[in-house]
Structure formats: C-alpha cells, structure tokens
Amino acid sequence: SNIENGSVKWASPSNIALVKYWGKKKHQIPENPSISFTLSDCKTITEITYTKKQEKGFSFDIYFEGEKHEAFKPKIQTFFERIEIYMPFLKDYHFKIETSNTFPHSSGIASSASGMSAIALCLMSIENKLSVNKSDSEASQDYFNQKASFLARLGSGSACRSIEGELVVWGKNESMVDSSDLYGVKFEGDVHANFNNYQDTILLVDKGEKQVSSTVGHQLMYGHPFAQERFGQAHVNLAKLKAILASGDLNEFIKIVESEALTLHAMMMTSMPYFILMKPNTLEIINKIWAFREKTDSKVCFTLDAGANVHVLYPENEKETVLEFIKKDLTKYCQNEHFICDQIGQGANQI
Ligand code: PMV
C-alpha cells in the first residue's frame, strides 16, 4: 500500500464475566467457555496515528492520558509480535498510540479488556484503510468484528468479549453452534426483558495493583487438582445460563453468577501457590447483599473478577432501591467510598 499516514479512533468497553474464564492453553485458547455482559460506561478510548517509514521493524509510542507511558511497551510489543502474521503492515509503519480510560486508573478495574480491544479495533480500521481490494466477505461487518475479537484475544483473553454487546460468549461449547475458542460471538439465544439495561455497580474495595496478574492466575490452573472438574462445570453453567437468560428466572441467575464468582476464588485458594484475593470488606459486602435479599424480594447479586472489588448486578427496575442500599450499607467498605455505576452495553464504537 502507498498510503503514507492517517489516524483512527475507537472507544471500547470493559466487560464482566458471568461464567468465568480461568485457565488457558497455548495461544490464548481458553480451557472453558465463558460469557460476559459488555459494559456501557467503563471504556478505553484509543487513537492510533500511523506514519509510513523506511526501515522494517516494530515502532510505536504509547501515551496514556496525555503522557508517554513506557510501562505499557512490553505488553504491546508482545501483542504486535503475536499478531504480525495476521497484520503484515505492522512493520511498515510507526504508530502513535494515545489512550485514556473513562474510569479512574488505579481503580483496580481491569483495563486490559477495554484497552486491548480498543487497540485491536484501531488496527482493523487501519487494515481497512490500507487494503484497496478486500473481497466482499473480508469487507463485511461480521468479518471486521470477528477478526477484531480474534486479535483482541491475543492481547488479553477476555478482551475478545469487548467488541460487541450485550452478551458475548467465548469458547467452543455445546450450547452455542457458532461459538469459537478463537474469538467472542454475540450470545445467540433469547434474552428475557428482565435483563434489559441490567445494572452493574462496581464497588472499589481495593484500588491497588492486582496481587496476582491474570497471566500467573491462568497458569495456576495447570496441574490444579480440581481443574478438570471446574472446566466441565463451566460448560454446564453456560448451558444453564442460556436457559435462564431465555426464561428470565432471576433466582436461578443469582445462583449461577454468585457460584461462578466464588468458584473462581476457590480455584485461587486451592492452587499451589495459593492466594486469597478477597479482602475483609469484600466479605462484608457479600454478607450485606445476602442479608438484603433475605429481608426484601430484591434480585441483587454480586460477582467478582480476580481481585477484591465487587460488581453488584441488578435489574433496572430496582435501580432506586438498590442504589439507596448501596449508599447506606456498602459504600463504607469501599476505598474512599468510591463506586462506579455502569450497565450492560452495546459494544465498541468508532469515533
Ligand atoms: O483476560 P485475562 O487473561 O485478564 O483474564 C481475565 C479473567 C477473569 O477476569 C478473572 C474472568 C473473565 O472471564 O473475565
């Protein structure tokens, strides 16, 4: 291609898994299928400016919230090395990557899903601009999203679930014919109106660096005594969740979602070495949520990722009462009383 330069920009959201991905094979192939809600407001916004250069080789700079950020470089370098065979133009251009998050950094919210998916989408847009004669199938929206998800997976596994909304499945499984280990696909089943605008309020219990990186975390599943049982369970839970999403049975939804969160943590507690990633305040919050459900007919529940923060999930029609409960009983367990209100979203947007 003889295009010399240009720029592209994407906003890509975070996502929260309902059935968790924990454990992977070579090449970022998941050991089990997972499904997530795409979020709406927690996003990474990334602009990539590309300039043609003479010498071949990877060349890029990263700016995070306006400042040059050397710490991200090795991750991006590894990512570029992994995807180069699918993006042959990578060595012919210099890339200026400018990125920022809509959520505060050091909030303990994983930005790898939104961050890696945003870069993958920008690179796809650049590929489109540089290639003059794509076949019809390569020019389609489906191809674009699928390849963006495929690339995002190679940056961070869960990032492949951030391209589209509102529910995305990643990992080959019996419940979904179109599912793949290589990229995320939109959940293809029926979704009951109970899940419209489902809410996720993120309680920031611990804003510090992750105690265990997800790379280390996934490795803990090698030779883990309960690994095979867990991987099988994820298939069963995904099948159950598919039926629950169709029926709208929120009591059953709660059981799967909370059990998945605790199982993820149970895996870390029973690995070698072992970790406890919950904090005392994580448990306080879980107990308060259970007590609130006991005394009201609320369908609020929690989920966790690989850290101490709590995602509080609830139907839109409970927004007022649950937010009142959160402010009264839960924010005291958050660092600086900090929480973020989000909800299920539609996926990434080009800007
Ligand atoms: O995408 P990774 O490698 O950071 O793994 C994320 C794993 C969990 O967030 C704990 C679960 C999930 O499915 O998102």
Boltz pocket constraint, residues with backbone or C-beta under 6 A from the ligand:
constraints:
  - pocket:
      binder: B
      contacts: [[A, 15], [A, 16], [A, 17], [A, 19], [A, 20], [A, 21], [A, 22], [A, 34], [A, 112], [A, 156], [A, 157], [A, 158], [A, 159], [A, 214], [A, 215], [A, 264], [A, 304], [A, 305], [A, 306]]
      max_distance: 6.0
